[in-house]
Amino acid sequence: MTLFCKFLSIADKLSLIEKQQEEIERKIEEDPFLTERLNLDTLLAEFQNNEKFVGKIKDLLKSHCKIRKSRRDGNCFYRSYLYSICEQRFSKKLSDDAFSQFLLIVQDSLAQLVKLGYPEFTCEDFWDTMIELLTKAVPDGPSGVDTFWNTPMHDPYLITWLRFCTSLHLQLNQENFLPYVIEHGGVKHFCTTQVEPVKKEADQVQCIALSQFFKIPVRIYYLDQSAGGINFHDFPHGSEPNVHLLYRPGHYDIIYENES
């Protein structure tokens, strides 16, 4: 009886943990996919008890003024990267040639995935949503994109397609990425377990792969525990990106440079 009660107690604890996790996920799902632009200095209050983070935020405020927060659901890198590309198009910071190249890459991506062995009927709806965003919503400007993005199923379909494109690039360039994912059992296994599943967080490998595939560079600033001011990396290395993201452990948001 005592042993039974002990196991029951463990089961109750596990059930409580599961319920707490479900509650956290429910609250996250109530958040918008993307907020409005907010003042970047709001992060100072959020991290007021972390001296290193506060110092890095103050350093970042010298060059950036606004932040648009993405839902903390594991899809934040993909969502922030794509939305920022749309914004770059609105502001003309992304040239006609660069956007045309981006659109062509997206248009060709379905055939490439099918050639790689992915079933067309599974992929086509996700690809159609991406094409509709770029050819119909983006020309309508910010309000058109926001309306499209917040239509049910559009956000998860867009996220899924970005994950497929990341997986595609990794598999087509296995020799370049194998050293970084070998502990995951190779590139293919890494893609099926760390890239394609929804809500799996993106790390540097995914950031490099997607920015290389779309040929639209991204600069990522890091709130971390390192000494000194804010650090950043450009993907691909040596590029001059317009897309700027802020990374803090497990999460990415969009940040905006000072207009001057």
Order of alpha helices (4+ residues) and beta strands (2+ residues): alpha-beta-alpha-alpha-beta-alpha-alpha-alpha-alpha-alpha-alpha-alpha-alpha-beta-beta-beta-beta
